Amino acid sequence: MVITRPNTAASRRRHSGRLRNWAASTLLIGGLVLGGCAAQADTATSSAASSSTSASSASATSDSVTSLTAALSTAAQSAAAGADATTTDQTITDTAAAAEAFLATLTDEQRAAVLYDYDDETKTTSWSNFPVTFVQRAGLNLTDLTEEQQTAALVVLQSLLSEDAYATVAGIMGGDEYLHENSSSTEESLGQYYIAFFGDPSDTGAWEVQFGGHHLGINATLDGTADAITFAPTHLGVQPAVYTAADGTQVQPFDAIYTSAFAFYDSLTAEQQATLTSGEVTMCAPGDTCEFTTGTGLTGADLTDEQKQLLLDLIANWAGMADDETNAAALAKIEATLDTTVVAWSGATTYDMSTGDGISFSISGPNVYIAFQAQQGSAGADVDGVTTSGWGHVHTIYRDPTNDYAGSVTQQAATGMAGGGAGGGTPPAGGPGAAGTTGA
């Protein structure tokens, strides 16, 4: 049996109305299992502050966040003016060229800070669901760069991601600005994002783009030799569910994910739904080494061909962030073991954000792990009339049990909340990013 995999172009047209706006939602990937939001992590403030080497950047001003948002807009306009890559080779070539162009804007000191060895294990300890004031990220803080440098950094992402995925990332950052300006959150690091390269950008070798902050973590490995790109691990999340951008546009960043999830749920029989909701929703968070146990729930072998397709459509929200060829390869690998993949679900059974506490689900198989978890708390980011809990405060993780970090490093387990080095190379002993700190 062959399943027709989701067509990226068709998906782009289908979701363009809800994903095209770059000023969208924020991603708070947290719960102390997957929850590193400000209110939940207050007890770590003193130790985190002492370990962070960028305390001055932790108090980013509204002006610096606004500058970053302006750079997002400029990069988005650049993306709109061009065509998305359709092949893996083209994406690797375009992203490497964009990375070299970004490096050309930097000083020698900045270049040293952004470049790491390809197999530096810092890549597993320098992304997190916690704020950057608690877990120091690798590379350069975009709020410390000029607008020209910020735009050049974001063009790297624009070259790497599909139009929809770039819009989602831009929306995450736009949501950060929204919370920074409108919420009661005392987390001063809202709006700070870091970029780092592991290995030298090239279309003939392997290297990684790491990009993230409080609400986002992308680890994309590009290998020109193998003609392959992997985004595992990555975390995406959202807070709030819906808000109004500065231009008056209503933004609902996770509508595509929710729509896909409920299309799958609604396709199931009552008996299948009962099996699905009786399963155990699992979580493999940043900092966990993860044994990727399959758990209990509804197995792919128990689905019809149509239901399998809808499950792949849902998975594509994480495994389909690049060009058509890359996405098809990732989904084909997942499809090959879909019969032994298990899905579990808890929470609401109707897509209605006006009631209930949202949903949580996990998808666990030999070649894919996805966790989607509603957070029952605002993490101090309350905004009058805006949903910042449950439906509107979601953390997600995407991993590949066989190929996290493209197999370039060994997963490091967390023993604390300080991770990542202040600059390129090996972090100082005992300082941020030292061995044994927060992993991925």
PANU-280560 format. One record per residue (C-alpha): chain; x, y, z; residue in one letter. Coordinates in steps of 0.001 Angstrom, whole numbers. Layout:
! PANU-280560
A|X|Y|Z|a
...
//
This chain:
! PANU-280560
A|0|0|0|m
A|1372|3391|-983|v
A|149|6556|693|i
A|247|9785|-1267|t
A|2326|12093|892|r
A|1200|15643|1623|p
A|1925|17997|-1253|n
A|3875|20947|58|t
A|2635|23341|-2600|a
A|-976|22334|-2035|a
A|-501|22655|1698|s
A|1024|26080|1183|r
A|-2036|27222|-744|r
A|-4416|25633|1743|r
A|-2845|27294|4750|h
A|-1618|30544|3194|s
A|-4383|32597|4738|g
A|-3456|31608|8266|r
A|313|31258|7926|l
A|1391|34009|5560|r
A|1357|36801|8132|n
A|4823|37074|9587|w
A|3660|38771|12801|a
A|2266|35639|14426|a
A|2443|33531|17529|s
A|5054|32769|20144|t
A|6409|29395|21107|l
A|6759|28533|24746|l
A|8084|25013|24904|i
A|7903|24154|28532|g
A|6419|22412|31576|g
A|9154|21431|33903|l
A|9164|18421|31733|v
A|8625|20659|28766|l
A|7959|23890|30593|g
A|10564|26534|31010|g
A|8328|29550|31194|c
A|9144|32451|33433|a
A|6646|31933|36226|a
A|7466|28235|36452|q
A|11199|28838|36652|a
A|11342|31666|39174|d
A|13110|29440|41717|t
A|16081|29139|39378|a
A|16575|32869|38896|t
A|19592|33348|41136|s
A|21601|30374|39882|s
A|20714|31081|36282|a
A|21680|34717|36556|a
A|25097|33806|37900|s
A|25720|31278|35113|s
A|24583|33421|32234|s
A|27287|35273|30367|t
A|24831|37573|28671|s
A|23045|39199|31583|a
A|23174|42547|29874|s
A|21340|41197|26838|s
A|18704|39652|29109|a
A|17148|43101|29510|s
A|16429|43636|25835|a
A|14569|46875|25249|t
A|11380|47255|23289|s
A|13415|49121|20684|d
A|15714|46132|20107|s
A|12767|43741|19833|v
A|11044|46096|17421|t
A|14247|46265|15364|s
A|14323|42475|15190|l
A|10700|42408|14091|t
A|11497|44934|11374|a
A|14301|42650|10192|a
A|11819|39782|10065|l
A|9601|41843|7826|s
A|12498|42734|5530|t
A|13570|39098|5249|a
A|9956|38054|4646|a
A|9694|40544|1790|q
A|12883|39076|361|s
A|11321|35618|597|a
A|8140|36772|-1102|a
A|10157|38232|-3957|a
A|11845|34906|-4696|g
A|10776|31302|-5160|a
A|11098|28564|-2558|d
A|13654|25896|-3278|a
A|12050|22652|-4426|t
A|15020|20301|-4024|t
A|17297|19373|-1153|t
A|20380|20342|-3137|d
A|18978|23789|-3889|q
A|18052|24378|-247|t
A|21539|23400|918|i
A|23177|25640|-1703|t
A|20917|28605|-954|d
A|21270|28280|2813|t
A|25052|27955|2661|a
A|25238|31077|475|a
A|22979|32992|2877|a
A|25100|31870|5830|a
A|28280|33066|4118|e
A|26594|36398|3362|a
A|25619|36714|7030|f
A|29160|35878|8178|l
A|30478|38580|5860|a
A|28566|41207|7857|t
A|30241|40218|11138|l
A|33393|41336|12882|t
A|36128|38804|13584|d
A|34955|38590|17198|e
A|31369|37957|16131|q
A|32440|35282|13645|r
A|34362|33503|16395|a
A|31257|33590|18591|a
A|28885|32180|15981|v
A|31063|29346|14612|l
A|31514|26012|16416|y
A|33075|22713|15417|d
A|30540|20445|13731|y
A|30767|17766|16407|d
A|30849|20149|19376|d
A|28440|18702|21937|e
A|27407|22237|22857|t
A|24740|21800|20180|k
A|22871|19447|22555|t
A|23103|21759|25573|t
A|22466|25140|23986|s
A|18778|24957|23083|w
A|15979|24738|25578|s
A|12384|25525|26455|n
A|13652|27783|29234|f
A|14268|31529|28796|p
A|17718|32590|27643|v
A|18320|34058|31096|t
A|18195|30494|32477|f
A|19797|28528|29640|v
A|22461|30393|27730|q
A|22179|29793|23988|r
A|25080|29277|21619|a
A|26145|31894|19124|g
A|25028|35491|18705|l
A|22024|37240|20227|n
A|20196|38920|17361|l
A|19227|41850|19579|t
A|22947|42667|19834|d
A|23287|42921|16036|l
A|22618|45757|13650|t
A|19423|45602|11628|e
A|21493|44731|8541|e
A|23056|41800|10403|q
A|19688|40733|11802|q
A|18170|40702|8332|t
A|21113|38699|6971|a
A|20707|36160|9792|a
A|17007|35798|9082|l
A|17645|35324|5368|v
A|19522|32165|6421|v
A|16241|30907|7895|l
A|14266|32093|4886|q
A|16604|30075|2636|s
A|16344|26992|4843|l
A|12590|26905|5444|l
A|9522|26623|3266|s
A|7382|29741|2977|e
A|4903|28386|5525|d
A|7602|27299|7982|a
A|9330|30674|7762|y
A|6008|32392|8383|a
A|5485|30204|11440|t
A|8928|31045|12836|v
A|8425|34722|12111|a
A|5059|34458|13794|g
A|6635|32956|16878|i
A|8934|35925|17138|m
A|6125|38363|16437|g
A|4210|36758|19282|g
A|7215|37315|21535|d
A|6990|41009|20754|e
A|3268|40948|21482|y
A|3795|39404|24918|l
A|6761|41689|25591|h
A|4613|44746|24977|e
A|1214|43628|26277|n
A|1505|40909|28899|s
A|2158|40913|32619|s
A|5221|38702|32138|s
A|8356|39757|33993|t
A|10534|37648|31698|e
A|12883|40223|30201|e
A|14357|37854|27634|s
A|11183|37780|25511|l
A|12210|38642|21978|g
A|15811|37442|22220|q
A|16929|34838|19695|y
A|20327|33356|18975|y
A|21956|31953|15855|i
A|24926|29576|15713|a
A|26589|27432|13064|f
A|28146|24073|13869|f
A|30657|23399|11120|g
A|31514|25692|8238|d
A|28573|26569|5984|p
A|29035|24619|2780|s
A|27137|22859|15|d
A|29712|20055|-60|t
A|29935|19013|3612|g
A|27884|18705|6792|a
A|27011|21620|9059|w
A|24144|22723|11296|e
A|22076|25853|11717|v
A|20896|26332|15291|q
A|18369|29082|15866|f
A|16190|29762|18854|g
A|15376|31486|22090|g
A|12749|31240|24787|h
A|10022|29941|22480|h
A|11771|28216|19620|l
A|14557|25749|18960|g
A|15612|24750|15447|i
A|18475|22316|14879|n
A|18786|21824|11130|a
A|21654|19735|9796|t
A|22507|20177|6108|l
A|24775|17628|4438|d
A|25745|18345|854|g
A|27660|15086|612|t
A|24619|12988|1500|a
A|22187|15463|-95|d
A|20145|15390|3116|a
A|18597|17796|5625|i
A|17208|16909|9040|t
A|15373|19138|11515|f
A|15566|16747|14460|a
A|15360|17813|17178|p
A|13134|20883|16906|t
A|10649|22446|19244|h
A|7690|24582|18277|l
A|5051|26053|20543|g
A|2553|28878|20834|v
A|1358|31534|23254|q
A|-1156|33092|22876|p
A|-3511|31119|20630|a
A|-4888|34166|18826|v
A|-3875|37804|18958|y
A|-3935|40958|16890|t
A|-705|42012|15195|a
A|483|45601|14952|a
A|-1041|45943|11488|d
A|-4459|44891|12811|g
A|-4293|41370|11403|t
A|-5687|38599|13603|q
A|-3055|35905|13986|v
A|-3668|32259|14915|q
A|-280|30560|14601|p
A|-1219|26947|15386|f
A|-4470|26797|13447|d
A|-2859|24563|10789|a
A|-1670|22109|13458|i
A|-5006|22107|15263|y
A|-6866|21668|11966|t
A|-4667|18712|10993|s
A|-4973|17142|14447|a
A|-8759|17305|14509|f
A|-9060|16160|10885|a
A|-7250|13008|12007|f
A|-9269|12654|15220|y
A|-12608|13186|13464|d
A|-11772|10516|10866|s
A|-11647|7819|13539|l
A|-14474|5522|14546|t
A|-15816|5674|18103|a
A|-13888|2508|18906|e
A|-10647|3939|17496|q
A|-11155|7179|19432|q
A|-11625|5186|22635|a
A|-8323|3375|22022|t
A|-6596|6664|21165|l
A|-7733|8440|24323|t
A|-6989|5472|26580|s
A|-3311|5632|25669|g
A|-539|7395|27558|e
A|604|10746|26156|v
A|4388|10830|26557|t
A|6943|13620|26572|m
A|10608|13682|25601|c
A|11777|17149|26570|a
A|14936|19175|25985|p
A|17407|17871|28526|g
A|16141|14283|28358|d
A|18244|11541|26802|t
A|14993|9855|25711|c
A|14559|6150|25241|e
A|11675|6755|22811|f
A|9430|4048|24182|t
A|6403|3590|21954|t
A|3862|3653|24769|g
A|174|2816|24458|t
A|-2583|4125|22238|g
A|-3825|3707|18679|l
A|-1394|1913|16362|t
A|-889|2847|12725|g
A|-1671|-712|11667|a
A|-5225|-159|12923|d
A|-5818|2803|10581|l
A|-7315|2896|7117|t
A|-5283|4283|4232|d
A|-7194|7577|4463|e
A|-6564|7808|8209|q
A|-2865|7101|7684|k
A|-2738|9937|5196|q
A|-4346|12308|7693|l
A|-1817|11235|10332|l
A|1009|11978|7892|l
A|-584|15371|7190|d
A|-391|16078|10921|l
A|3217|14881|11191|i
A|4146|17077|8224|a
A|3676|20170|10400|n
A|7037|19214|11960|w
A|8684|16875|9449|a
A|7783|19027|6441|g
A|9450|22367|7132|m
A|11794|22485|4137|a
A|11545|22004|364|d
A|9330|19440|-1345|d
A|12091|16865|-1899|e
A|13408|17047|1660|t
A|9905|16849|3096|n
A|8981|13869|913|a
A|12097|11968|2024|a
A|11400|12637|5716|a
A|7755|11591|5422|l
A|8610|8471|3374|a
A|10936|7329|6155|k
A|8177|7868|8729|i
A|5559|6212|6507|e
A|7713|3091|6197|a
A|7173|2322|9896|t
A|3773|3936|10356|l
A|2156|569|11190|d
A|4246|351|14372|t
A|3802|4027|15269|t
A|1506|4735|18228|v
A|-682|7805|18778|v
A|-2156|8811|22153|a
A|-4499|11733|22870|w
A|-5964|13502|25878|s
A|-8156|16543|26413|g
A|-10733|18117|24138|a
A|-12383|16186|21320|t
A|-13708|19215|19429|t
A|-11724|22115|17982|y
A|-13390|24869|19995|d
A|-11005|27154|21834|m
A|-13832|28830|23713|s
A|-14196|25830|26008|t
A|-12056|23236|27733|g
A|-8335|23128|28437|d
A|-6977|22206|25023|g
A|-5410|18960|23873|i
A|-2253|16933|24318|s
A|-1037|14103|22100|f
A|2055|12112|21274|s
A|3117|10259|18128|i
A|5826|7709|18801|s
A|7371|5296|16321|g
A|10706|3929|15087|p
A|11312|6988|12884|n
A|9355|9796|14509|v
A|8616|11260|17893|y
A|6236|14196|18320|i
A|4791|15498|21578|a
A|2123|18214|21674|f
A|1270|19376|25162|q
A|-1221|21989|26359|a
A|88|23958|29317|q
A|-2485|24742|31992|q
A|-1074|28095|32993|g
A|-197|31446|31503|s
A|3385|31496|32833|a
A|2799|35078|33934|g
A|1969|36178|30397|a
A|-1643|37229|30946|d
A|-3216|39635|28480|v
A|-6786|40802|28968|d
A|-9129|38999|26594|g
A|-6398|36793|25097|v
A|-6007|33033|25615|t
A|-2603|32389|27189|t
A|-3288|28998|28804|s
A|-4493|25589|27634|g
A|-5433|26049|23985|w
A|-3214|29087|23770|g
A|-140|27877|25636|h
A|1279|24852|23856|v
A|4698|23223|23781|h
A|5775|20692|21165|t
A|8831|18573|20421|i
A|9842|16807|17203|y
A|12640|14249|17277|r
A|13994|11409|15155|d
A|14839|8396|17342|p
A|17356|7215|14739|t
A|18926|10495|13662|n
A|18816|13409|16138|d
A|21500|15949|15190|y
A|22082|13805|12084|a
A|24008|11434|14346|g
A|26825|13975|14739|s
A|26932|14058|18545|v
A|25885|12016|21557|t
A|22877|13284|23445|q
A|23804|15068|26673|q
A|21462|14749|29653|a
A|20578|17760|31761|a
A|21451|18177|35412|t
A|20552|21847|35632|g
A|19226|24783|33644|m
A|22456|26362|32397|a
A|23411|25204|28920|g
A|25292|26367|25880|g
A|28469|28338|25586|g
A|28797|32109|25402|a
A|30688|31886|22154|g
A|32096|29458|19638|g
A|34171|26472|20616|g
A|34285|24667|23949|t
A|32600|26441|26885|p
A|34765|27129|29937|p
A|34744|24516|32669|a
A|32076|25218|35250|g
A|30570|27995|33174|g
A|27505|28048|30943|p
A|27547|25006|28732|g
A|29849|22972|30922|a
A|29335|19226|30765|a
A|26275|17934|32520|g
A|24125|21044|32066|t
A|20808|21309|30335|t
A|20711|19166|27254|g
A|18362|18800|24369|a
//
